[in-house]
């Protein structure tokens, strides 16, 4: 790691930590495909009960960086720390073991089965005779949904009959039931109407109260300012800068995304436009 990159990593941690240890920290992460760097020496951290929005144009590197944390991609360089301890994350199973769950835009739900079956998809509860314990799985689904979305009642219906917001509830419930403390949400409100978008926003705020740290990938800058505590902007695979949402305006964040220009209220990263 170069001196400037080391300085950026330490300065962001000092600025945003309030003395806390990061829940997750990615240091100096790089990955290349076909000789082209999709992520170039990126460092980012997340704290308990915090939402960090990761922004940037298509191809900026934000989804690739997060897929490294989720185990979907293996990094070429850099280190990942979970709760201050160096982590080995080579595949999604490793990530789950560290309490990292990902909710992709597609949700990865099985449309033809109900909420309980989706919660336990691939991790089913079985009776002592080896058959599926539907009663135990439904009871667990009702318990976790009761905490997350008390208005949810459609436990017996295939998820294909649920609204977009209800489907998001099922996907989030699946993640937190298995003790996720780091949640990656990839465009959670894409293709949702205003009412369902608000539903997802309410779910996100509920998760924050439970101490879960959330990486939020979004193109909607309004969502970001409503939900996030901090923003991190990427451009050409590099971190332009990070900032508390109260320290920057929407126009300034757009300037970071489009021009790579870091405003006074943000901490510049290696990708910031030289002044």
Helices and strands as residue ranges (DSSP letters): H 3-17, E 24-33, E 36-46, E 51-55, H 62-69, E 77-82, E 85-87, H 92-97, E 100-103, H 115-119, H 134-148, G 159-161, H 164-177, E 182-186, H 194-209, E 213-217, H 221-227, E 230-235, E 238-244, G 245-247, H 250-259, E 267-268
